[in-house]
Amino acid sequence: MNFKYVKSILAGCYLALATTLSLSATEGVSASALKVEILQGNGKFTTHTVAKGETAYSIARLYNISVSDIYALNPKAEKGLKLGEQIKIPTSNTSLNQTANSNVRSYIVKAKETLYSIAKQFDLKVDDLINANPELKLKPLSEGQSLLIPSSGGRSSNNVSNTPVPQSIAQAKSRFIEHQVVPKETLYGIARQYNTTPEALIDFNPILKDGLKQGMTILIPSLQSAGSSYPSGQVPVSTLQDIDAIKVGVVLPFLNKSQGKSARFIEYYEGFLLALEEMKAKGLSANVYVFDMGSETGTAKLKSLLETSEMKSLDLIIGGFSSDQVDVLSNFAKKQGIKYAIPFPTKTNETQKNNEVFQLNAPHEILYDNTTRTLSTLFGNANVIYITENGNNDKKEFITALNAQLSQRGMRATSVAANQNLSANLALALDANRRNVIVAASGSAQLLQSLLPVLSSIREKQPNTNMSLFGHTEWQTYPQFFTDFYKNDTYIYTPFYMSDDDYKTKQFLSNYKKWYNNKSLINTYPKYGALGYDTGIYFLTGLFKHGKNFESSINSISVPALQTPISFNRISGSGGYMNNGFYIVHYKTNGSVDKIEYGK
């Protein structure tokens, strides 16, 4: 990923990473009016007329010489250069200078220009500009800055060993940590070791785009100022920010290793970064801070975070895990006037009392109300039959909601117990003249083990009987039954579903492996990485297209989600926003799967 930098701060009780993207969709930028006048001298040097924004460093790079060479012939230049001043340029290596001049040109950055717009103007990649101007890794682009523009036909190599290191970078190298790759190390592991990210390592070591190799020496971008000191393992990667950018904070328990949960939250953030990369390419400018709460349930560390200036300056907060943490963050967001997105299920009712809240996972009562309304519409006047499991009422609320919807339509359902008489009783409950929708009153695998053989037997004996099976979210985690799902024309409702055959899913999984050293997503339902992507792509799109008050255009925000359909609706005039999106997944008898989004 071409992130300009990733900031990592561990100070006292919190961790903050900031990723700054200063790209925009500016197009049609006119060519630079810069004029560089070079006069031939006496054979030992040429004369260069200083243009606006040029420095001794940028001029030295233009001629492929060192700054000290310029100072040797122009002692006064050490005190600074003036516009229009003529300075001497040594020509001891004429062929080298001619080669350099033929492959690069100087360019002065105009107001509101970005790396993206400049690269597009000269038919380059952003990487090409960064490789030709390494100082862009140390400070953001600024108006009046002088850049070297490489030839579009001869882009610089990604191999660090072949890239000239200017004096300022050589001086800065003393503030880098050199790390030699040992067997079995991964890019992700090295990033964790130095409190940074794989993207930051790739930005400072372009050779890593070809893969991490044993024995390779890479630079760790600590950028620690001379004379400064930090606690062990707590060195900031960078402290640069884009002041005008949108500020987003991700607040999760990253460093808590209990029950393996921290790996899931890291994966969530990795997915979020992929969304950030996608939005960056569209022109988004954002500062993203990541705060570690430590505990998955406690609030002590979280409350201390709320006193920091970084938290108070955010435009959007994403995070919180436990109900207590969500409550603390919601109160803070309301007081500060910050938008707050709750990405995980919670038992709190923040949307009722906080108009800044966006709850991504609807509570069961809302999900059941939405899905049963859709179910009653889909199946019209079908013959609905509940299959109940003795001692298991885990879907009691769902059945109650469905009964209410059926009653409104003048319909009634029949109940059949999953016992030794299931086959005979179900056969009696079927209607040969109507569609029969068999609804499991439990989400357990045990109920399916009892029901599926019976359905198979009935299909053999009554091949003309129209039957469909309807089940629950957790059924997608039972691959042992998928073949039977197809045979029984099965439907499930779910707030999350990711199809492995979907093009966008394949692209996401490929990018994830590419950027995270061939790592696969953790086998969870839902997938945390995909959830991070969906959350990121939705809210970053809203902020990018509609600004900090994007909720006023909430109905026009539409993104192609990987796993979580997102359709926010306001709960009340004074309340927040609830996601009413869900899928009906249909395992069709022809062996295909339809994923249909509802809730809009």
N, C-alpha and C positions, 0 to 999 in steps of 0.2 A: 504494500500500500504506500502511496506517495504522501503520507502525512508529513507536514513540515517538521513537526516534532511532537514528542509525547512527554508531558511533564509529570514527574512523580515526586511527591513530597510526603515524607513521614515526619510529622512534627508533633511531638507530645503524644496525643491520643488519636491522631487521625492520619489516614492515607489519602492523598489527592493526586490523581493523574489528570493532566489536561492535554487534550489534543486540539491543536489550533489549525483551522483550515481557512486560508484567506484567499479563496477563489471566488470568482463571480462569473456570470454568464455574459459579460461585456463582449460585444461583437463589433466589427466594423471599425476598429481603431485605426486611425490614419497613421501613415508612416512617419517615423521620427524626422524632425527638421534638423537633427544634429548634423553639423558639418565639421569634420576633422581635417585639418590642413597639415600635411606633412611636407616639409621642404628638405630637399637633399642638402646635406652639409658637406664637410670636407672629407668624407669617406670614413670618419671615425664615429660619427654620430649623425642623427637626423634631428629635426626640430618638430616638436609637437605643440599645438595650440590647445590649451586646456579648455574644454567645453563644460557647460553647466552640469553639475552633479558628479564630475569626475574627481577621483582621488589618486594619490600616488599608487595606491594598491591596484585600483582598476586599470590605470594606465600601464602599470608593470605587467599585469596579466594580458593586456591587449598586445604587448610586444614580446611576451614570453620571456621576461627578464625579472630580476628581483627588485624589490623596493630599494634595497641598499644600492643597487646600480644607479637608480635615479638620483638618490641622495648624493652619491659620489660626484656626479656631474652637476648637480643642482643643490648645493648645501642649504639654500634658503627654503627649499621645498619641505624640509623637515618641520618647519613652522606652519605649513599649510600652503595650499595652492589657490590661486585667484583665477576667476573667469577671464579668459583671453590671454593669460600668461603663457609665454613660450618657454618650454623646457627642452633640454637636450636628452636624446635617447641614444644610448650606445648601440653600435651596429657591428660589434665584433663577430656576431654570428648571423650574417646577412641572410643566408639561406633559410635559417630557422625562423627569422623574423618574417621573411616573405611568405613562408609556409603558414605561419600563424595568422598573418594579416589576411591571407586568402581564404582561411577557413572560419574567421570570426569577424564580427563587426561590433561596434559599440552602440548602445541604445540607452536613452534616458527615459526613465519611467515617468509617465504622466499621471495626473490626478485620477484616482479611481481605477487605475489599471491593476490587473492581477496577473499572477503567473499564468493562469489558465488563458486569459485573453491575449497575453503577449505570445505565449507558445502557439496559440491558434493563428495569430497574425503571421508568424514566420514558419508555419507548417512544421512545428516541433512538438515534442512531448514535454510535459512539465519536468520530467526527469532530465531531459537534455539541458534545460536551463539551470537546474540545480547542479548538475555535474559540471557545467561550464562556469558556474558561479557558486562555489562551495559556501560562501558567506551566507547564502540564503538559509542554510541549516542553523545558523547562529543568530539571525535576526530576521524579522519580517520584512517584506517588500515595502519600500517607501517611495513617495513621490520625489523625483529628482535624482534617484539612485541610478548609477551607471551600471549597466549589465553588458556582458559579452553575449552576443547571439551567434551560436555555432551554425555552421552550414547545415541546412536541412538534409542534404544528401550525404553528410558524413558525421552522423551523430556520434557523440563520444561513447567510448566503451563503458560497460558496466563494471569492468574489472578495476578494482581500486588500485592495484599495483601499477597500472598503466596511466593513472590519473595524476597529473602534476599537482603537487601540494604547495600552494602559495604560502608566503611567509606568515600571514596571519593565521592560516590553518596550522602551519607547523608550530607556531607558538601556542595555539589552542590545544595542540595534541598533548601537551603536558598535562592538560586537564581531562584527558581521556584515560580510561582504564584499558589496557591491552589484555585480551583474554585468548588463550590458546585452547582450541576445541579438543576435548579428549573423547575417547571411544564412548559411544552410546549417548552422548549429549544431544539435546535437541535445542532448536532455536527458542522454543517456548520455555524450556527449563533454564536456559541461560538468561532469558529476559526476567524470569521470576527471581533468579539469584541476585540480579542487580536492580530489582525494583523498577523495571522498565517494561516495554512491550516488544513483541517481535517486529512490529511496524517501525519502531524507533531504531532498532538494530539494522533493519534493511535500509532505512533512509541513510544511515551513516556508513553502511557497508554494502553498496549496491551489488557486490559480487555474490551476496547471499541469495539473490534472486535465482541463481543457478543451483542453489542447494548448499546446505551446511556440510562441510567435510572435515574429517579428523585431521588434526594438525594445523588447521587454518588459524591464523591469528586475526582477530577482529577487534574493532574499537568499540568500547562501551561508552556511550555519550553522557558521561557524568557532568561535564561542563562546570565543575566546581571551581569557583574563583580562588585565586591564589590567596592563601592566608586564612580562608574561611574553614570552618570545621563543622561537622555534623556527626550525630551519633552513628555508630557502626551500622552499616546497611541502610542508612537513611539519607543518602545523597540525592539531591534533586537532579533530574535529567536536564531540565531547562526551566526557566522562569519567564519565558516570553509569552505574551498574550496579544490577541487581536482585540483591541478595545471596543471596536464597533460590532464585533461578532455576537451572535446569540450565545448565551451561557446556559449550558445544560449540566445538571449534576446527577450522577448515578450513585445511589447510596445503598450498598449491600454488604453482607458479612463475608468479605473476600478472604480474610486471613484466619477465620475460624475453621479448623480442620475436623471438627466433631462430625461423626456420621457421614463423612465424605461429602457434605453439603457444599463446602467451599468450592470444589471443582465445578459444581453445577453453576454457581454464581459467576465464576470466571468464564465458563462457557457462554453464559448469558451475555456478558460484556463483550466477548469475542464476536458473537453474532451482531451485537449492537454496532461494533466497529465496522463490520462489513456493510451495514446500512449506511453508516457515516461515510464510508468510502464511496458508495454509490451516489449519495447526495452531494458529496464534494465534487464529483465529476459534473454535476448539474449546476454547480456554482454556489453551493452553500458555504457560508462563513460561520464557523462555530467554535467556541471554546467548550470543551467537555471535561468536566472534573469528575473523578471517581473517588468517593469517600468510603472507607472501610468502617463498618459498624462493629466488627469483631464478633459479637454474639448474634445468634440467630433469633433470640427472643428478648434479650435485655435491652434497656434503653439508656443506661448510664453513659456509655461512650457516644451514643447518638446525640444525647442532649448537649454534650460538650462540643460536638461538631456545629451545633446551631449557633454558637457564639462566634464562629469564624466569619471573616469578611467574605470569603469565597461563597459560603452558603447563602449569606444574605443578599448577594448580588446576582443570584441565579434567576433565569427566566423560566426554567422548567426543572422540576425534580422528578426523577424516576427511581422508585425503590421502596425500601421497607419490606419486611418479611412477616414478622409476627403482628398480631392485632395491636399490641401495645406500641410497636414501632410505627405502624401506620397512623395510629392516633396522634403520636407526637409529631410526626412529619406533617400531618394534615393541619394541626393547630398552628404549626410554624408557617406553613405555606399560606394559610388564611391570613395570619397576622402580617406577613410580609408582602402579600399580594402576588405570590408565585404560583404558577400552574403546577399541579401535582398529579402525576400518573402513578397509579397503583398497579403493578404488573402481575402480582400473584393473588390467588384467592384469599379473601379475608372475611372474617365474621363481623367486622365493624360496619357501621352504617354512615360512613363519612359523606357519601354523595347526598344524603338528606340534609346535612347541615353545613356543607362547605361548597360554595359555587366554584372553587378553584380546582376541585377534584375530578379526575378522570379514572374511573375504575374499569380496568381491562377485562377482568374475569367476573362476570355477573354471579351473584349468589344463586344457590339452587332454586329458590322459589321463583326467581325471575326467569332463569333458564327453563324450568319446567313449564311455567306459564306460556312462554314463547313457543316452546317445542310442541306442547300438547295442542295449542291452537293451530299450529301448522299441520300437525298429524291429523286432527279432525277434519281439516280442509282437504288434505291430500287424499284421504280414504273415504270421504263422503259418507255414503250410507252402507259402508261395509259391515260385515258381521265381525265384531270385535270380541276376542276371547282372551282373557287373562290366564296365564299359567303361573300359579302361585307355588311357592316353596315353603314347606313347613318350617316354622321357626325363623324365617328370614324375611324381614320387612324393610330391607334397605331402600326400596323404591316406593315406600308408602306415600311419600309426598307427591311423587310423580303420578301414581295411580289416582290419588285424590284429585289432582289437577286435571287429569285426563277425563275422569268421571264428570267433572264440572263442565268441561267443554262438550262432551257427548250429550249431557243432559240439555244443554242449551240448544242442541240440534234435534232433540227428541229421540236420542239414541240411547241404548242400554248395552252394557257389556256382560258377557257370561264369564264366570270364573271356573277354572278346572285345576284341581290340585295335582302337583307332580308327585304322585304316589304309584302304588302297584296297579291302580286302575286307570292310569293316565291315558293309555292307548284307547281303551273302550270309551271312556268319558269324552275324550277329545273328538273321537269320531262321531259321537252323538251330537256334539255341540256345533259341528261344521254345517254350513248351509251350501248345498250343491248349486243353488241358483244365485248366489252372491259371492262377492269377493270376501275371503276370510283373512282377517288380519290378526295374527297370533302375537300377543304382547306379553313379553316376559315381565313378571312382577318383581323380579330380582335380577341383579346384574352378575350373579355368581356363575363361575364356570361349572359348578356342580349341577345347577339347573339345566344348563345346556347339555351336559352329559346325559341327563335323563330325557330331555326333550327331543334332541336331534334324531336319535334312532327311531323314535315314535313317528316323527314327521316323515322320515324316509320310508317307513313301512306303510303309512297312509298314502303316500304318493304312488307307491307300487299298486296298492289296492284300488285307489280312486284317482287315476291319472288325470281325470278331467276336472277335479276339484281345484278351484282357484285359491291358492294359499300364499300369503306373504308373512314373513317373520319380522317383528319389530323389537329392537333391543336398545342397549344403553352404551354410553361413552366407553366404558371399560372393555367392551367386546372387541375393540380394535387391538387390545393387548393379548388376545387369545389366538395366535396364528394357527394353533392346532385345529381350529374350527373353521378356518377361512373357506376351505373347500365346501363344507356344508352350508356356509352362508350363501355362496353362489347358487347352490342347488335349491335353496329355500327362498330365493328372491328377498334377501334380508335388507332391512333398513336400520340404521342407528342414528341417533342424534348425538352431537358432540360439539363442544366449544372449541375443539382443536382437532385437526387432522392434517397430516402431511403425506402427500402421495409421492412415492418414490419414482413414479413414471412421469411426473410433471416436469416440464422443461425447466421452469424456474427453480424447482427443488434441486434438480441435477446440477444446475449452474451454481446454486448456493453451496451445495456439498463439495463441488469441485473447488470453488474459491476458498472454502473453509480449510480444506486439506492443503491447498497451495500456500495459504498465508500462515497456517499453524502447523507446519512441518509434518504434513501427512497424517495429522490427528483426525480421528473420527468423532462424531458426536456421541456423548454418553447415551446409553440405551435407557432413556427415561420417556415417560409420557406425561406431559408434552416434552418435546425436545427443548432444552433451555436455550441452546444456540439459536434455534429458529424463532423462539419467543423473543429473544433479544433483538433479532433482526426485524421482526414484525413491529415490535414496539418502536424501535428506532426509525424505521422507514415511515411509519405513520406520523409520529410527532415531529420528526425532522422535516417531513414534507409540509405539514401544517405550518410550522414556523417559517419555512423557506418561502412558501407561496403566499401566506396570509399574515405573517408577522407575529409579534408576541401575543396579540389578542386574537389568535386564530379561531377561537371558539365561536366568534361571530359568523364564521364561514364553515362551521362544522359539517354541514350537509354537503358541501362541495368537495370535501377531502375524501378521495378514493384512491386506495393503493392496492396493488396485487399482493396480498399476503401469502406467505409460505404455509402457515399452520393455523393462524388465528384470524378469523374474519372480524373486522373491526367496523362497527357502525354505532357511533355514540348518539345517544339521545339524552336531553336534559330531563332530570327527574322531576323538578319543579321550578317555579320561577326564581326561588332563592337557593336551589340546590345545585349539585354538580352534575356530572355526565356519566351515564352507565352504558357499557358496551352491550348492545342487544344482539350482536352478531353470533350466529351459530351455523353449523353445517348439518344437512341431512345427507348421510353417506349411503349409497345404494349399491349393494353387491348384486349385480344383475346375473340372470341365469346364463347369459352368453359369456360369462367370465370376465366382464369388464366392471369397472367401478366408477360411479358418478359421484362427484362431490359438489353439492348444490348449496350455495350460500343463501341464508335467510337473515332477516332482521333489519334490512334497510327500509 
